[in-house]
Amino acid sequence: VPQIAAGLAERDVEAEQAALLARLAAGRPGWALEAAAGPALLEKRLQALETARSLPALELADRMDLAETLSGAVKRDRAQVDETLGQWLSWWRDVMRAEAGAVEAVANVDLRAGIEEDAGRYSNADVRAFVGVLRDTRQYLRENVQSREKELAQCHAIIERRATALLTKITSVPDKTYEPRPSIEPRWGFGDLVAIPG
C-alpha cells in the first residue's frame, strides 16, 4: 500500500486520495492508476458496493432478475463479472471485520459508516456463509476461464444456477432496533441450487 500511494503521489494525486486508492487497489497498482486517471472506475465500484449492500432487501423477483443478468454477463465479459464479485466480497468481508471489532482494517475506508451499520444489522453466521458462497463462485469462475467450448457452456449453466441460488438465498435479518433479534441458521450451499427460499 505505501508503495502504491507513493507512486500515485509522484503523479500529483492528492495525498488523501492516493492513500484511499492504494487501500482500495488491494495490491493492484494498475487499478490504482486507472482509478486516479478518471472517475469511471470508482463510479463502477460504488455501484457494485451499493448492489452488494442492497442484496438482502431485494424482493425475490428482483433477485432472480439480477441473477439472470449476472449469469448472462459471464458469456460476454468474465473479467467484469469477476470484478463485480470481488467488489461484493470486499463489502461483506469488511462487514465481517467490523463485526469482529476490527473496523480499522476495513478495505472500503471511505464507506466505514455503512459497513458498521450493516455489521449491526446482520448476524455473523449469515455474513460468513454469504462470503463463502461468493468466494467459491468466484473461484469456480476463475478455474474455468480456459475451458473448451463445451465446458464453457457447462460452466455458464452452473454459474447461472449458483447466481440464482446466491441471490435467492440472502435473507434480511431484522434491524438491530428490534429485540431480541432472531438467529438465522445459514443454509447456503450449492446442492439444491434453485429452489431455495428467499
C-alpha positions in Angstrom: 0.0 0.0 0.0 2.7 2.6 0.8 4.5 1.9 -2.5 1.3 2.4 -4.5 0.4 5.5 -2.6 3.9 6.9 -3.2 3.6 6.2 -6.8 0.3 8.0 -7.1 1.7 11.0 -5.2 4.5 11.2 -7.7 1.8 11.6 -10.3 0.4 14.6 -8.4 -2.5 12.7 -6.8 -3.6 14.4 -3.6 -2.2 12.6 -0.5 -5.5 11.6 1.0 -6.9 10.3 -2.3 -3.6 8.5 -3.0 -3.9 6.7 0.3 -7.5 5.7 -0.3 -6.8 4.4 -3.9 -3.8 2.5 -2.6 -6.0 0.8 0.0 -8.8 0.0 -2.5 -6.3 -1.3 -5.0 -5.5 -4.4 -2.9 -2.0 -4.7 -4.3 -3.0 -3.8 -7.9 -1.0 -0.7 -9.0 -2.7 -0.7 -12.4 -6.1 -0.4 -10.8 -4.9 2.5 -8.7 -3.5 4.3 -11.7 -6.7 3.8 -13.7 -8.8 5.0 -10.8 -6.7 8.1 -10.4 -7.0 8.9 -14.1 -10.7 9.4 -14.1 -13.9 8.8 -12.1 -15.3 5.9 -14.2 -13.7 3.1 -12.2 -14.6 4.5 -8.8 -18.2 5.0 -10.0 -18.4 1.4 -11.0 -17.0 0.4 -7.7 -19.6 2.4 -5.8 -22.4 0.9 -8.0 -21.1 -2.6 -7.2 -20.9 -1.9 -3.5 -24.4 -0.4 -3.5 -25.7 -3.5 -5.1 -23.8 -5.7 -2.6 -25.4 -3.8 0.2 -28.9 -3.9 -1.2 -28.9 -7.7 -1.9 -30.7 -8.6 1.4 -33.5 -6.2 0.8 -34.3 -7.3 -2.8 -37.6 -9.0 -3.5 -37.4 -12.5 -4.9 -38.3 -11.4 -8.4 -35.5 -8.7 -8.3 -33.0 -11.2 -7.1 -33.9 -13.6 -9.9 -33.5 -10.7 -12.4 -30.1 -9.8 -11.0 -29.0 -13.5 -11.1 -30.0 -13.7 -14.8 -28.1 -10.5 -15.6 -25.0 -11.8 -13.8 -25.1 -15.2 -15.4 -25.6 -13.7 -18.8 -22.6 -11.3 -18.3 -20.4 -14.4 -17.8 -20.5 -15.1 -21.6 -19.8 -11.5 -22.6 -17.2 -10.4 -20.0 -15.9 -12.8 -17.4 -13.4 -10.3 -16.2 -16.1 -7.8 -15.3 -18.1 -10.5 -13.5 -15.0 -11.4 -11.6 -14.5 -7.8 -10.6 -18.1 -7.4 -9.6 -17.9 -10.5 -7.4 -14.7 -9.1 -6.0 -16.4 -5.9 -5.0 -19.3 -7.7 -3.4 -16.7 -9.8 -1.4 -14.9 -6.7 -0.3 -18.0 -5.2 1.2 -19.1 -8.3 3.1 -15.6 -9.1 4.3 -15.5 -5.6 5.7 -18.8 -6.2 7.4 -17.2 -9.4 9.0 -14.2 -7.3 10.1 -16.5 -4.7 11.7 -18.4 -7.5 13.4 -15.1 -8.8 14.8 -14.2 -5.4 16.2 -11.5 -4.8 13.5 -13.2 -1.9 11.8 -9.8 -0.2 11.4 -8.8 -3.0 9.0 -11.7 -2.5 6.5 -10.7 -2.0 2.9 -13.5 0.4 2.0 -12.5 3.0 4.5 -14.5 5.8 2.8 -17.7 3.8 3.4 -17.0 2.9 7.0 -20.3 4.2 8.4 -22.3 1.9 6.1 -20.1 -1.0 7.0 -20.6 -0.5 10.7 -24.4 -0.2 10.1 -24.6 -3.5 8.3 -22.4 -5.1 10.9 -25.0 -4.3 13.5 -27.9 -5.4 11.3 -26.9 -8.9 10.1 -25.8 -12.0 12.0 -22.2 -13.0 11.8 -23.2 -16.5 10.8 -25.2 -15.3 7.8 -22.5 -12.9 6.7 -19.8 -15.6 6.9 -21.9 -18.1 4.9 -22.6 -15.5 2.2 -18.9 -14.6 1.9 -18.2 -18.3 1.5 -20.7 -18.7 -1.4 -19.3 -15.6 -3.1 -15.7 -16.8 -2.7 -16.5 -20.2 -4.0 -18.5 -18.9 -7.0 -15.6 -16.5 -7.9 -13.0 -19.3 -7.6 -15.1 -21.6 -9.8 -15.4 -18.9 -12.4 -11.6 -18.3 -12.4 -10.8 -22.0 -12.7 -12.9 -22.4 -15.8 -11.5 -19.4 -17.8 -9.5 -21.7 -20.1 -12.3 -24.3 -20.7 -13.2 -25.6 -24.1 -16.5 -24.6 -25.7 -18.5 -27.4 -24.2 -17.0 -26.8 -20.8 -17.8 -23.1 -21.2 -21.5 -24.0 -21.8 -21.5 -26.2 -18.7 -19.8 -23.5 -16.7 -22.3 -20.9 -17.8 -25.2 -23.2 -16.7 -23.7 -23.9 -13.3 -22.8 -20.3 -12.7 -26.4 -19.3 -13.7 -27.8 -21.7 -11.1 -25.3 -20.6 -8.5 -26.0 -16.9 -9.1 -29.7 -17.7 -8.7 -29.1 -19.6 -5.5 -26.8 -16.8 -4.3 -29.3 -14.1 -4.8 -32.4 -16.0 -3.6 -30.6 -17.3 -0.5 -29.7 -13.9 1.0 -32.1 -13.2 3.8 -32.6 -9.9 5.5 -32.1 -10.1 9.3 -34.3 -7.8 11.3 -32.8 -4.4 12.2 -30.9 -4.2 15.5 -33.6 -1.9 16.9 -35.8 -5.0 17.2 -35.1 -7.2 20.2 -34.5 -10.0 20.5 -33.0 -10.4 17.1 -33.7 -14.0 15.9 -30.7 -16.1 15.0 -30.9 -17.2 11.4 -29.2 -20.5 10.7 -27.1 -20.3 7.5 -28.4 -22.6 4.8 -26.1 -21.7 1.9 -24.8 -24.3 -0.4 -24.6 -25.5 -4.0 -26.7 -28.6 -3.6 -30.3 -27.8 -4.5 -29.4 -24.5 -6.1 -32.6 -23.0 -7.5 -35.4 -24.0 -5.2 -34.0 -22.2 -2.1 -36.5 -19.9 -0.3 -35.7 -16.2 -0.4 
